[in-house]
């Protein structure tokens, strides 16, 4: 919208992205529940390395947290080497690529879903998918796309490359179950605004008005 205004002098209306809310809201958790879940491509800008450094910091300080990493990419060998080097193999699981069904179940199973992306995000569909589960609070790197989704709850954002700030957020929310549940409930309610059955009619209306 800002680009269109500055470049072409156009006034435009923003209609958000949408997703299948019910697919994630109705997902059944796994019996063995990971505390922390990361889902995304294993490339630098997605920030999984920052999350692993945060987990390592927590373990050094006596906190027993468990992380499941869903996704694959060019950094996987180096991330696996980091886990081995820092004796985190009992606490970090690489699930690789997961199906859409299992993706929803991982979100429904976790206490915190964490996305430390440093940039290149125009929005945050994956945040909405995790929020829709209603089980996990969602933490996101403070980039423009993720602020679009989490801006009303700025405490869920953290400096994307700061593993100590992330570690502090993880500790705070794991120790304060009441706060974590309130944020998870907020996420479930907020993400429903982006359901295809809500946003779809808005898009159709715009197309119809444009054709008139």
C-alpha positions in Angstrom: 0.0 0.0 0.0 2.8 2.4 0.9 4.7 1.6 -2.3 1.6 2.2 -4.4 1.0 5.5 -2.7 4.6 6.8 -3.0 5.2 5.5 -6.5 1.9 5.9 -8.3 -0.1 8.1 -6.1 -2.7 5.4 -5.7 -5.1 4.9 -2.8 -5.4 1.2 -2.2 -7.2 -1.1 0.3 -5.2 -3.8 2.0 -6.9 -7.2 2.2 -4.9 -9.7 4.3 -3.7 -13.1 3.4 -5.9 -16.0 4.4 -5.6 -19.6 5.4 -7.7 -22.6 6.3 -8.3 -21.9 10.0 -10.3 -25.0 10.8 -7.5 -27.3 9.5 -5.3 -26.0 12.3 -7.9 -25.3 15.0 -9.1 -28.9 14.9 -5.7 -30.6 14.8 -5.0 -33.3 17.3 -1.8 -33.2 19.3 0.7 -35.9 19.4 1.0 -38.1 22.5 4.6 -37.0 23.0 4.5 -33.3 23.1 7.5 -31.2 22.2 7.9 -28.0 24.3 9.3 -25.9 21.5 8.6 -26.2 17.8 10.3 -24.5 14.8 8.9 -24.9 11.4 10.5 -23.4 8.3 13.3 -23.8 5.7 16.7 -24.3 7.2 18.2 -21.2 5.7 20.0 -18.3 7.3 17.2 -15.7 7.3 14.7 -18.1 8.9 16.8 -18.0 12.1 16.9 -21.6 13.3 20.5 -21.1 14.3 19.5 -18.3 16.7 16.9 -20.6 18.3 19.5 -23.4 18.7 21.9 -20.9 20.4 19.0 -19.9 22.7 18.3 -23.6 23.6 22.0 -24.1 24.2 22.1 -21.1 26.5 19.1 -22.4 28.5 20.7 -25.9 28.9 24.0 -24.3 30.1 21.9 -22.6 32.8 20.2 -25.8 33.9 16.9 -25.5 32.0 15.7 -28.8 30.4 13.9 -27.7 27.3 13.0 -29.9 24.3 12.9 -28.6 20.7 11.5 -30.2 17.5 12.8 -28.7 14.2 10.4 -29.2 11.3 11.8 -28.5 7.9 14.9 -29.0 5.7 17.4 -26.9 3.9 21.0 -26.1 3.2 21.9 -25.4 6.8 20.7 -28.7 8.2 24.2 -30.4 8.3 25.7 -27.4 10.2 22.7 -27.2 12.5 23.0 -31.0 13.3 26.7 -30.5 13.9 26.0 -27.7 16.3 23.6 -29.9 18.2 26.1 -32.7 18.4 29.0 -30.4 19.4 27.0 -28.9 22.3 25.6 -32.3 23.5 22.0 -31.4 22.7 21.1 -34.6 20.9 18.8 -35.7 23.7 16.9 -32.4 23.6 16.7 -31.5 19.9 14.9 -33.5 17.2 15.1 -32.9 13.5 11.8 -34.0 12.0 12.7 -33.0 8.5 9.9 -32.1 6.0 6.5 -32.8 7.5 3.1 -33.3 5.9 0.5 -30.5 6.1 -1.5 -32.7 8.6 1.5 -33.3 10.8 2.4 -29.6 10.6 -0.9 -28.8 12.2 -0.4 -31.5 14.8 3.1 -30.2 15.8 1.6 -26.8 16.4 -1.2 -28.3 18.4 1.3 -30.2 20.5 3.8 -27.5 21.4 3.9 -25.0 24.3 5.7 -22.4 22.2 6.0 -22.2 18.4 9.0 -20.1 17.5 9.9 -18.3 14.2 13.1 -16.3 14.5 13.1 -15.0 10.9 15.3 -11.9 10.5 13.5 -10.6 7.4 12.2 -11.2 3.9 8.7 -11.9 5.3 5.9 -10.0 3.7 3.4 -11.4 6.1 3.2 -14.4 8.5 0.9 -17.2 7.4 2.9 -19.7 9.5 2.3 -17.6 12.6 -1.4 -17.7 12.0 -1.3 -21.5 11.4 0.4 -22.0 14.8 -1.9 -19.5 16.5 -5.0 -21.3 15.3 -4.1 -24.4 17.3 -4.9 -22.4 20.5 -2.4 -24.5 22.4 0.9 -22.7 21.8 2.0 -19.1 22.3 3.8 -17.9 19.2 7.1 -16.0 19.3 8.3 -14.2 16.1 11.4 -12.3 15.1 10.7 -8.6 14.9 10.5 -8.1 11.2 7.9 -6.1 9.3 5.9 -9.1 8.1 5.6 -10.6 11.5 4.7 -7.3 13.1 1.7 -7.2 10.8 0.4 -10.4 12.6 1.7 -9.9 16.1 1.7 -6.1 16.5 -1.2 -6.1 19.0 1.0 -8.3 21.2 4.4 -6.8 20.9 5.7 -8.9 23.7 5.6 -11.9 21.3 8.2 -10.2 19.2 12.0 -10.3 19.9 15.1 -9.0 18.1 15.5 -11.8 15.5 19.2 -12.4 15.8 19.5 -12.0 19.6 19.6 -15.5 21.1 19.7 -14.2 24.7 16.6 -12.1 24.2 14.9 -15.2 22.8 16.1 -17.4 25.6 14.6 -14.9 28.1 11.3 -15.0 26.3 11.2 -18.8 26.3 12.0 -18.9 30.0 9.4 -16.3 30.9 6.6 -18.0 29.0 7.5 -21.6 30.0 7.5 -20.5 33.7 4.3 -18.5 33.5 1.7 -20.9 32.3 -1.2 -18.5 32.9 0.4 -15.9 30.8 1.3 -18.4 28.1 -2.3 -19.7 27.9 -3.7 -16.1 27.7 -1.4 -15.4 24.8 -2.4 -18.7 23.1 -6.0 -17.9 23.6 -5.4 -14.4 22.0 -3.7 -16.1 19.1 -6.5 -18.5 18.5 -9.1 -15.6 18.4 -6.9 -13.3 16.4 -6.0 -15.9 13.7 -9.7 -16.6 13.1 -9.9 -13.1 11.5 -7.8 -14.5 8.6 -9.8 -17.6 7.9 -10.6 -18.1 4.2 -14.4 -17.8 5.0 -13.8 -14.3 6.4 -11.2 -13.0 4.0 -12.5 -14.7 0.9 -15.7 -12.7 0.6 -13.7 -9.5 1.0 -11.6 -10.5 -2.0 -14.7 -11.4 -4.0 -16.2 -8.0 -3.2 -13.1 -6.2 -4.4 -13.1 -8.1 -7.7 -16.8 -7.4 -8.2 -16.5 -3.8 -7.5 -13.5 -3.5 -9.8 -15.4 -5.2 -12.6 -18.4 -2.9 -12.2 
